[in-house]
């Protein structure tokens, strides 16, 4: 007997229920996978745009820094006055049970942390450019982390969907078919036996 399941009506009903649940589970996994893939593709496109913009922003930032170094000399003494940014906050949003990070930063970049007496416009432009780089880097980190989490979730969802489609659903379909065939054969035997008994009783 397939999977050692005895051909009874209760086992047939249980197998049919399991088959329905497996098909429903596969449909849900397939829908989840499609939603996650759509979200992933959007983040991938956003990451491509951010990387292209970051390259240009870095070039501008280092060019401004070079101008500042030329006009002021080495600017390390000014950069030491800039404090480490500890105002970054991390939140999450959920997409089909997958937590996607959201990185937020307050508006501290609006205030210059150094004096104007010994600096110039070139240094201001370099500072502003590197602030843009920092914000873009935070956004790219958010997007890249979201891409990684979505890709991992898609792989897990695909594995579950494949297990349902290629293993469980065929298994329960085979169980239902085997039990149904066995019960039909049993009913035919019972019908034939009853017919024989009836015919013998009539002949007596």
VEXNURO-388731 format. One record per residue (C-alpha): x, y, z; residue number from 0. Coordinates in steps of 0.05 Angstrom, whole numbers, plus 5000, padded with zeros to 4 digits. Layout:
# residues N
<<X; Y; Z>; NUM>
...
This chain:
# residues 204
<<5000; 5000; 5000>; 0>
<<5027; 5069; 4982>; 1>
<<5058; 5104; 5043>; 2>
<<5030; 5048; 5087>; 3>
<<4960; 5080; 5089>; 4>
<<4903; 5031; 5099>; 5>
<<4846; 5038; 5048>; 6>
<<4791; 5063; 5093>; 7>
<<4741; 5118; 5081>; 8>
<<4767; 5158; 5140>; 9>
<<4838; 5155; 5111>; 10>
<<4811; 5176; 5044>; 11>
<<4776; 5237; 5074>; 12>
<<4839; 5255; 5112>; 13>
<<4882; 5248; 5050>; 14>
<<4834; 5292; 5010>; 15>
<<4836; 5345; 5064>; 16>
<<4912; 5343; 5065>; 17>
<<4913; 5349; 4989>; 18>
<<4867; 5410; 4991>; 19>
<<4911; 5442; 5044>; 20>
<<4974; 5428; 5004>; 21>
<<4944; 5460; 4942>; 22>
<<4921; 5520; 4982>; 23>
<<4990; 5525; 5013>; 24>
<<5023; 5523; 4945>; 25>
<<4978; 5578; 4919>; 26>
<<4995; 5622; 4979>; 27>
<<5069; 5608; 4973>; 28>
<<5067; 5624; 4899>; 29>
<<5030; 5690; 4911>; 30>
<<5079; 5708; 4966>; 31>
<<5138; 5693; 4921>; 32>
<<5109; 5738; 4866>; 33>
<<5098; 5796; 4914>; 34>
<<5169; 5789; 4942>; 35>
<<5199; 5785; 4873>; 36>
<<5163; 5848; 4852>; 37>
<<5188; 5884; 4914>; 38>
<<5258; 5858; 4902>; 39>
<<5261; 5883; 4831>; 40>
<<5239; 5952; 4854>; 41>
<<5295; 5954; 4905>; 42>
<<5346; 5928; 4855>; 43>
<<5328; 5984; 4807>; 44>
<<5333; 6034; 4864>; 45>
<<5401; 6007; 4884>; 46>
<<5427; 6014; 4812>; 47>
<<5404; 6087; 4810>; 48>
<<5435; 6101; 4878>; 49>
<<5502; 6071; 4858>; 50>
<<5504; 6112; 4795>; 51>
<<5488; 6176; 4833>; 52>
<<5538; 6159; 4889>; 53>
<<5595; 6153; 4839>; 54>
<<5582; 6223; 4814>; 55>
<<5571; 6251; 4885>; 56>
<<5637; 6220; 4909>; 57>
<<5674; 6252; 4851>; 58>
<<5644; 6320; 4868>; 59>
<<5659; 6311; 4942>; 60>
<<5732; 6293; 4932>; 61>
<<5741; 6349; 4881>; 62>
<<5713; 6399; 4932>; 63>
<<5758; 6369; 4986>; 64>
<<5818; 6377; 4940>; 65>
<<5800; 6450; 4928>; 66>
<<5793; 6460; 5003>; 67>
<<5861; 6429; 5016>; 68>
<<5892; 6473; 4963>; 69>
<<5863; 6537; 4992>; 70>
<<5868; 6520; 5066>; 71>
<<5923; 6470; 5070>; 72>
<<5910; 6403; 5102>; 73>
<<5839; 6406; 5130>; 74>
<<5846; 6353; 5184>; 75>
<<5844; 6405; 5239>; 76>
<<5775; 6426; 5217>; 77>
<<5748; 6356; 5205>; 78>
<<5767; 6337; 5277>; 79>
<<5714; 6386; 5301>; 80>
<<5659; 6347; 5266>; 81>
<<5627; 6299; 5316>; 82>
<<5608; 6227; 5301>; 83>
<<5536; 6224; 5278>; 84>
<<5496; 6183; 5328>; 85>
<<5427; 6207; 5306>; 86>
<<5414; 6150; 5258>; 87>
<<5352; 6109; 5274>; 88>
<<5332; 6041; 5247>; 89>
<<5260; 6019; 5235>; 90>
<<5228; 5964; 5195>; 91>
<<5169; 5955; 5148>; 92>
<<5138; 5887; 5134>; 93>
<<5127; 5858; 5065>; 94>
<<5092; 5790; 5067>; 95>
<<5124; 5774; 5134>; 96>
<<5193; 5799; 5114>; 97>
<<5222; 5856; 5155>; 98>
<<5253; 5909; 5109>; 99>
<<5298; 5960; 5144>; 100>
<<5285; 6035; 5142>; 101>
<<5344; 6079; 5160>; 102>
<<5327; 6149; 5184>; 103>
<<5372; 6208; 5201>; 104>
<<5353; 6274; 5234>; 105>
<<5370; 6342; 5205>; 106>
<<5436; 6353; 5240>; 107>
<<5470; 6365; 5172>; 108>
<<5434; 6431; 5168>; 109>
<<5480; 6460; 5222>; 110>
<<5554; 6470; 5208>; 111>
<<5595; 6442; 5265>; 112>
<<5655; 6487; 5252>; 113>
<<5669; 6561; 5253>; 114>
<<5674; 6608; 5193>; 115>
<<5735; 6646; 5214>; 116>
<<5788; 6599; 5186>; 117>
<<5747; 6562; 5133>; 118>
<<5722; 6582; 5065>; 119>
<<5669; 6566; 5013>; 120>
<<5709; 6508; 4985>; 121>
<<5709; 6474; 5053>; 122>
<<5634; 6488; 5060>; 123>
<<5621; 6456; 4993>; 124>
<<5664; 6395; 5010>; 125>
<<5626; 6387; 5076>; 126>
<<5559; 6392; 5042>; 127>
<<5580; 6342; 4988>; 128>
<<5603; 6291; 5039>; 129>
<<5538; 6300; 5078>; 130>
<<5502; 6281; 5013>; 131>
<<5548; 6221; 5007>; 132>
<<5532; 6200; 5078>; 133>
<<5457; 6205; 5066>; 134>
<<5462; 6166; 5001>; 135>
<<5506; 6113; 5035>; 136>
<<5453; 6104; 5089>; 137>
<<5399; 6097; 5037>; 138>
<<5441; 6048; 4997>; 139>
<<5454; 6007; 5060>; 140>
<<5379; 6005; 5073>; 141>
<<5364; 5983; 5002>; 142>
<<5420; 5931; 4998>; 143>
<<5398; 5901; 5064>; 144>
<<5327; 5898; 5039>; 145>
<<5350; 5864; 4975>; 146>
<<5388; 5812; 5016>; 147>
<<5329; 5797; 5062>; 148>
<<5280; 5793; 5004>; 149>
<<5326; 5747; 4964>; 150>
<<5334; 5701; 5025>; 151>
<<5259; 5700; 5036>; 152>
<<5245; 5686; 4963>; 153>
<<5293; 5627; 4964>; 154>
<<5259; 5598; 5026>; 155>
<<5190; 5610; 4996>; 156>
<<5210; 5577; 4931>; 157>
<<5237; 5516; 4968>; 158>
<<5171; 5509; 5006>; 159>
<<5131; 5518; 4942>; 160>
<<5173; 5466; 4906>; 161>
<<5165; 5417; 4963>; 162>
<<5090; 5425; 4961>; 163>
<<5085; 5422; 4885>; 164>
<<5135; 5366; 4872>; 165>
<<5131; 5323; 4935>; 166>
<<5070; 5332; 4979>; 167>
<<5016; 5345; 4927>; 168>
<<5037; 5285; 4883>; 169>
<<5043; 5242; 4946>; 170>
<<4973; 5257; 4970>; 171>
<<4945; 5252; 4899>; 172>
<<4975; 5182; 4896>; 173>
<<4947; 5164; 4964>; 174>
<<4877; 5189; 4945>; 175>
<<4880; 5150; 4879>; 176>
<<4905; 5086; 4912>; 177>
<<4854; 5088; 4968>; 178>
<<4798; 5104; 4919>; 179>
<<4818; 5047; 4874>; 180>
<<4822; 4999; 4933>; 181>
<<4754; 5021; 4960>; 182>
<<4722; 5015; 4892>; 183>
<<4751; 4946; 4883>; 184>
<<4726; 4927; 4952>; 185>
<<4656; 4953; 4935>; 186>
<<4656; 4914; 4870>; 187>
<<4676; 4851; 4908>; 188>
<<4622; 4864; 4960>; 189>
<<4570; 4877; 4906>; 190>
<<4589; 4812; 4870>; 191>
<<4588; 4773; 4935>; 192>
<<4519; 4800; 4953>; 193>
<<4494; 4785; 4883>; 194>
<<4519; 4714; 4889>; 195>
<<4487; 4705; 4957>; 196>
<<4421; 4735; 4931>; 197>
<<4421; 4690; 4871>; 198>
<<4434; 4628; 4915>; 199>
<<4378; 4649; 4962>; 200>
<<4330; 4657; 4903>; 201>
<<4348; 4589; 4874>; 202>
<<4333; 4556; 4941>; 203>
